[in-house]
Amino acid sequence: MLCWPFFADQQTNCWFSCNRWGVGIEIDSDVKREVIEEVVRELMIGENGKEMKENALKWKNLAETAITSPTGSSYMNFDKLDREVLLPKASSFLPVDHQSADGNDLLIVMHNVVIIQYTVRPINFLQLVL
């Protein structure tokens, strides 16, 4: 990643990308064509670029694990949000539940209108259907 911070949180994002996560190179504020060419070449074919690609793949794999694994942090946090916040509020005003034919969807129905469709898949989703 080529980082050229200018405003707001870009400096923080640049610092983390370059120093903490190891996936970026910062460009100085006095940008010249030759400098950009040198940095792009380093990213594309240099040793630092290869190392950054490895780091990016490592972060990608960690993110996928966090989302898809039942013990992943994002998976568990979304499941907790679902159980503790969304489901109690949804069930407090909806009188009728129906199981779908394939068994994966729980339809919450009020006055013959589907209010909420709760889908049971690798990650639980709760969405309003109007």
C-alpha positions in Angstrom: 0.0 0.0 0.0 1.3 3.4 -0.9 0.4 5.9 1.9 0.3 9.6 1.4 -1.6 11.0 4.4 -3.2 14.4 4.1 -6.1 15.0 6.5 -8.0 13.7 9.5 -7.3 10.1 10.4 -5.1 9.4 7.4 -1.9 10.0 9.4 -3.0 7.4 11.9 -4.0 4.9 9.2 -0.7 5.5 7.5 1.3 4.9 10.7 -0.5 1.6 11.4 -0.2 0.4 7.8 3.5 1.2 7.6 4.8 0.6 11.1 2.5 -1.8 12.9 0.9 -4.0 10.2 3.8 -3.9 7.8 1.8 -3.5 4.6 2.6 0.0 3.5 5.2 2.6 2.5 4.7 6.3 3.3 5.4 8.9 0.7 6.9 12.2 1.8 4.7 15.3 1.5 7.1 16.7 -1.1 6.2 14.3 -3.9 8.2 14.0 -7.1 7.6 11.7 -10.0 10.9 9.9 -9.6 10.1 9.2 -5.9 6.8 7.7 -6.8 8.4 5.5 -9.5 11.0 4.3 -7.0 8.4 3.5 -4.3 6.1 1.7 -6.8 9.0 -0.4 -8.1 9.9 -1.3 -4.5 6.4 -2.4 -3.9 6.0 -4.4 -7.1 9.4 -6.2 -7.3 11.5 -5.3 -4.3 12.2 -7.3 -1.1 10.1 -4.9 1.0 7.2 -5.4 -1.4 7.4 -9.2 -1.1 7.4 -8.9 2.7 4.4 -6.6 2.6 2.5 -9.0 0.4 3.2 -11.8 2.9 2.0 -9.6 5.8 -1.1 -8.7 3.8 -1.9 -12.4 3.2 -1.3 -13.0 6.9 -3.8 -10.3 7.9 -6.3 -11.6 5.3 -6.1 -15.1 6.8 -6.5 -13.7 10.4 -9.6 -11.7 9.3 -11.2 -14.7 7.6 -10.6 -16.8 10.7 -12.2 -14.1 12.9 -15.3 -14.0 10.7 -15.8 -17.7 9.8 -14.6 -19.7 12.8 -17.0 -20.2 15.6 -14.2 -19.3 18.0 -13.2 -16.2 15.9 -13.6 -12.8 17.6 -15.9 -11.2 15.0 -18.0 -14.3 14.8 -18.5 -14.4 18.6 -19.1 -10.7 18.9 -21.8 -10.8 16.1 -23.4 -13.8 17.8 -23.4 -11.9 21.1 -25.0 -8.9 19.5 -27.6 -11.1 17.9 -28.4 -12.9 21.2 -28.3 -10.0 23.6 -29.5 -7.0 21.7 -31.4 -7.9 18.5 -33.3 -11.0 19.4 -34.8 -9.8 22.7 -36.0 -6.6 21.1 -37.5 -8.4 18.1 -39.3 -11.1 20.2 -40.8 -8.5 22.6 -43.3 -7.2 20.0 -43.8 -10.0 17.5 -46.5 -12.6 18.2 -46.1 -15.4 15.6 -43.1 -17.4 14.4 -42.9 -19.7 11.4 -40.2 -22.1 10.3 -39.4 -22.0 6.5 -39.7 -25.1 4.4 -35.9 -25.6 4.2 -35.5 -25.1 8.0 -32.9 -22.4 7.6 -35.2 -19.3 8.0 -37.3 -18.3 10.9 -40.0 -15.9 9.8 -41.5 -13.5 12.3 -44.9 -12.6 11.1 -47.3 -9.9 12.3 -50.7 -9.3 10.6 -49.6 -11.5 7.6 -46.6 -9.4 6.9 -43.0 -10.7 7.3 -41.4 -8.3 9.8 -38.2 -10.1 10.4 -36.4 -12.9 8.7 -33.8 -14.6 10.9 -31.4 -16.7 8.8 -29.4 -19.5 10.5 -26.2 -19.9 8.5 -22.5 -19.8 9.4 -23.1 -16.3 10.8 -26.6 -15.3 12.1 -28.2 -12.4 10.4 -31.2 -10.4 11.4 -32.8 -8.1 8.9 -36.0 -6.1 8.6 -38.1 -7.1 5.6 -40.8 -4.5 4.7 
